[in-house]
Amino acid sequence: MMKKNVSKSKTKRGAASLYVVIFITLLFGVITLSFVRLVISEATKTTNTDLSQSAYDSALAGIEDAKVALLKYHDCLSRGYSPNRSGNECEKAIYNMQSNIDNGSCDPVAATLARKQESDGSVVIQETKDSTQKGNSSNMLQAYTCVKINEELDDYRTTLDTNTRLRIIPIRSSQIDNLGSIKVRWFSDQNKGNQGFNYFGISRNDAPVPPVISVQLLQADPTFKLSHLSVSSAVGTDRATAYFSPSRTSDLTNNSISAKDFSASNNKAVNNKERRGAQDVDVPGNKRLYRVICADSNQAVEWFCEANISVPNVYGGGTNRNDGATFIIVTLPYGAPTTDLSVQLYDRNGNVINFSGVQARVDSTGRANDLYRRIETRVELVDVNYPYPEFTIQMNDNQNSVIEKKFSVTRNCWTSNNGGFFRCPNNIDI
């Protein structure tokens, strides 16, 4: 009987060992398979990321070639050449650019720069001859496949920030004499980020959001005098300025300035209306600061602020504008926060007028193997950063130069602290 019990005990210990071995084997198998799967997954992600970046770089190459093509095209135009399919290099460049832009082709850049195109129309940008050569991956057959250019745009877009807070935008259009109004939109949904604000200029972080901007119009007829820039007439003006400040209430109906009020901003002697309590009263001087109502941060909009400006006639009262001396100057007076900007032109019937030859919209598609990336950007065709005085007064380095300025402080105010909004206590100056 004792031998039988010992045999059963050994059998039980052997079965237990077998279970342990099986469990450990399964455990290591699962760990190994998980590790292999992780390695394969990461390798796939790395490859896709590499391909995506390479396709993006290919699209960027298309953008850069488009800039070169546009420079060549406009240089040839400025030298007086005309389009000619069988002419010299400049005449061919103008013909190829214009014909491909007009028909919406993908080839204006390749044709203008005489780039070699593959059978599918793509322009290969590999540094080596083929994908088997050293230093070039077989998975990186890089090329830009389509680059479209458009110089007739329904708006002008740019970004204002601390370093570039002023833009001088030429008004170039075949319909410039029919210009009726200007729409300015600023502070886009991309600028907002996670900032919370309630449409009157202060964010929860005590930052000026959306910002104050200024819009100035410079215009002239073909026979204008410089003295006309300093005053306005009864029938028009050659210069007008308005500042727009986000607020709870607006000085304007539908955020729109009339041509008469905008023109009066250049006349120091006129009277203007100001809201005081429940009445509008006359105040001396030119009124340039306008409160506008912007969208609340909770609203899903592309642009949070918008102002419409009716364009006055030129100083002499006509509409025969000099297209080489008509500009819109938009400024970010306080240099912050970074703000996207859109400017649109309208005729007297409210129809959009296109900017012509001020900006180009370049739409570039790049390829890496079988993965594609697409980029759209704006390219400046004119110098919008040439020297222009941003301030009325500028100090020199003389330490004895002193400017005295008197300020007044109101009791009808509010304060912001740690995201909260508080009315100022009565009879207490701050």
Secondary structure, DSSP 8 states (H G I E B T S, - for coil): -HHHHHHHHHHHHHHHHHHHHHHHHHHHHHHHHHHHHHHHHHHHHHHHHHHHHHHHHHHHHHHHHHHHHHHHHHHHHHTT----TTS-HHHHHHHHHHHHHHTT-S-HHHHHTT----TTS-EE--SSSSTTSTTS-TT--EEEEEEEEEEEES-EEEEE-SS--EEEEE---TTGGGEEEEEEEEEEHHHHTT--B-SSS-BTTS---S--EEEEEE---TT--GGGGG-B-SS-BSEEEEEEEE-SS-SSBTTEE-HHHHHHTT-TT-EEEEEETTEEEEEES---EEEE----TTS--SEEEEEEEE----TTS-----TTS-EEEEE-TT--S-EEEEEEEEETTS-EE-EEEEEEEEEEEEEETTEEEEEEEEEESS-S-S-----S----S-TT----------SS-EEEETTEEEE--TT---
